Amino acid sequence: MGKKKSAAASGGSRKRTIVAEDIAKGARTLQQQAAALDALVQAMKSNAVKQIEIDGFGLLERGVDEIDRFIDNVDKGVKQARRDKERAAM
């Protein structure tokens, strides 16, 4: 089975209209995931586990980078919307 084409590669736009609640929902999910990771860290510390070998740590690193890029995009979108609103009020 081949890889799924991205929206941009298939001729569509990757841009999507979102509202504040969409971002809040994502933030709640991230908070839950961060709490789960923190619990795992605490379990390792309390059980004196110095290291473990796992697959997929790169996924976490790439995911954090993706979230940083998303935050930058939302910031740019908010600033642009604010500028557009100010221009319309003139």
Summary of the structure (lengths in Angstrom):
residues: 90
radius of gyration: 19.3
end to end distance: 54.6
largest distance: 63.3
contacts: 137
relative contact order: 0.05
helix: 67%
strand: 0%
